[in-house]
Amino acid sequence: MLQIQMGPERQLDPDDDRLGRSFMGSRPGMSEQDAWTAGRGVWKFNADRALAEEEVQIIDTEGTVLALAK
């Protein structure tokens, strides 16, 4: 399992963000789609390890799973 942890939500300027996001990070009650939008980004992973995982979770700093992909 690969986990991507997000800190608290913060606003972004879509013109300054390479992915055009207006926010990143987690907030209470966010939808799974919002978690994927906020959690996507440029991450440094060992490609072989990441591709070998059967599950990816986006979690908040408390360890709550916000989004899950298999």
N, C-alpha and C positions, 0 to 999 in steps of 0.2 A: 504494500500500500504506500502510495506517495501522498504526503500531506503538504498543503500550501497554507501557511498561516498568514492571516491578514490582521493588521492593527486596526485601530479605530478609523471610522470614515473621515475623509478629508476631501474638500472640494478641489477640483483641478480646473484649469483653463483648457478647454478642448483644443485650442490653437497651440498650446504649449506641450500637450501630452502626445507622445508619438502614436498612441492608439486612438486619439480623439475622445478620450473619456472625460466626463464632467465630474467624476468622483472616483475614489478608490478606497478600499478598506471596508470594514464591517460596521453595521449598526443593528440594534435590536429589531427584530421583526422583518428584516429584509427578505425578499423572495429569493428562491434559488436562482432565477435568472439574473437578478441584481448581483448576487454573489459571484456568478460566473463573469459578469461584466466587470465588476470591481476587482476580481481576482486575476483576471487575465493580464498578461504582461510579459516582460522580457525576464526570464528566470535562468539562472545558471544551474543546469542539471548535468549529471553524467548521462548522456543520451542512452547508452545501453541499459543503465539501471532504470531510467524513467520509462523506456519502452517495454521493459520486462514486467512492470507492475500491472496488475489486473484492475486496480482501483485507484482513483485519484479523489482526494477529499480537499475541499476548501474549508478551513476552520477559522474560528476567531481565536482571540488570545485566551479565552476560557476553555478552549478545546471543543466547543460546540460545532458540529458538522453543519455547514451552511449549504453545501452543494456536494454532490457525489456523482462520479462517472465511473462506469465499468468498461 
